């Protein structure tokens, strides 16, 4: 792997923490009374992120930990937890956000993921930082490369759900900022430039 990519990429443990933060942030945006299209976008955003995250852990992180860890209890229960998560994701994808069980199913997914995250962040990630010290950057670069491969075919879906999941006020503020920025750039480009 390219030496520059290794240096620029976050460590594998920091990448996992960033993924956790992203999903938990999406969970916090979900409200029972939200419009169905926004609910569905938030659920889809969380589900895609979780699917990619789980695959990355199973392909890269867990095998690396298996080579150095003597206590694999948390590691061994991670695979069935990922499977349970995938089952809930499949159930959510088969529902409409207006279905009676939609909110409960998503709340179940949230509880399961938060429990899984707590285990990883309090046990597995500190173990990795202690046991994989010299490989954390290399594994982070490998995970970055693989993430790009997994996310590329879903880029349109990710962008669509991100936009749909934004509250209307956030979109209006962003649109206003873009318009104001465009106006200022055009206005400043009309003035002659001087070095006074």
N, C-alpha and C positions, 0 to 999 in steps of 0.2 A: 504494500500500500504506500502511496505517496507520502513522504516525510512531512511535507507542508500540510497535507490534509490531516495527518495525525496530530500535528501541533495546533491546528485551528479548530478541530472538532472538540466539542465538549467531551468529558469522560463519559463512559457508558452509564455510570451511576447518576451523573448530573442529567443526562438525557432522560433516564427513567424518571427522575424527579420532575423534570419539565413536563413530561407526558402526564404524570399524575396531576400536576397543577392545572394543566390544560383541561383535563377531563373534569376535575373537581370544580373548576371555574364554570364549565358548561352546566354541570349539575346545579350550581347555585343560581343560574339564570332561569332554571325551569320553575314555573309556578303553575299550580292547578288551574287558575283562572285565565291563563294565557290563551290567546287565539290558537285554534288548532294548527294552522300553518306554521306558526312560530314554534309550538310544541314539537311538531314533527321535525322541523329543521334542527332544533336543539337535540332531539333524540338521535336523529341521523348523524349529526356532528359527533356526539359522544360515541355512538356505535362504531363509526368508521375509525375514530381515533383508538378505541379499545381494540378493535380487530387488528389494526396495524401494530399497536403496542404489544399485544399478546403474541403475535407472530414473531416480532423482533426478539422478545424475551425468550421464546421457545427455540428459536434458531440460533441465537448468539449468546445471550446472557446466561440462561440456565445451563447450557452445555459447558460454558467456561467455569461457572460455579461448581458444577459437578466434578470437575477435575481437581479442585483445590479444597473443597469443603468436606469436613468429616461429619458434620451435623446437617443432614439434608431433610429434616422434618418439614420446615417451611417450604423448601424447594419442592419436595414431593407432593405437598398438598396444593401447590400452585397450578399444576396441570389440570386437576379436576375442577379447580376454581375457574380456570379459563374455559373449560368445557361448559360449566354451568352458566357462565357469562354468555357464551355463544348461543346457548339454548334460549336464554332470555332475549337476546338480540333477535334471534329468528322469530320468536313470538311477537316482539314489537313490530318487526317488519311485516308480519302477517295481519296486523291490526291497523285501524284508522285511529287518529288521535281523538276522535269523538267516541270511540268504543268505551264501554263502562270499565273495562279492566286495564286500559292503557296507562293511566296514571299509577295504578297499583303495581303494574309490571315494571314500569320505569323506576318507581321507588324501590322495588326489590333489587333491581339491577344496581341502583345507587348504593344501597346498603351493602350488597355483596362486594362491590368494587371498593368501597371505603374500608371495609374489613381487610380485603386483600392488600390495599395500599398501605394500611397501618402495619401489617405484617412485614411487607417488603421494606418499608422505610425504617422500621425499628430493629429489624433483624438481618434481612438479606443484604441490604445496601451497605450497612456498616461492615458486615462480614466481607463483602466484595472489596471494599476500600482497604481493608486490612490484608486480605489474602491475594488480591489481584493487583496490587500496587503498581507494578511495572507494566501491566497490560491494560490499564483503564483507558488510556488515550487511544491505543490501538483498537480496542474493542469499541470505543466511541466512534472512531472513524469508520469502522466496519458497519456499525449500526446506522450511521448517517447514510452511507452508500446504499444499504439495503432499504432504508426508509424511503429514499428517493425512488427506488425501483418499485416499491409497493404502493406509494402514493401517486406516482405518475399516471397510471391508468384511471385513477379516481379523482384527478385534479378538478375536473368539471363538477363532479358531485360535491366535492369538498367546498369549492367556491360557491356553488349554488346554495348549499345549506348554510354557509357562513353568512351570506347576504340575507337569506330568509330568516335567519335566527336573530338578526340584529333588531332591536326595538326601532320603531319608526322614528322616534326622536333622535336616535343615534345616527340613522341614515340621513335625516335632514340636516343635522349639525355637520356631518362629514361632507355632504353635498355643498352646504354653505361655505365650509372652509375651502373646498376645491374651487368654487366660484370666486371667492375673495382672493385666493392665491393667484388664480388666473388673471383676475382684474389687475392685481398689483404688479404682476410680471409684465403684462401688456403696457400698463401705465409707465412703469420704469423703463421699458425698452424704447419708449417714444422720446424720452429726455436725452439730450446729448450728455455724454460721459466726460467728466473732467477730473484731473488729478490736483485738486487744490489743497 
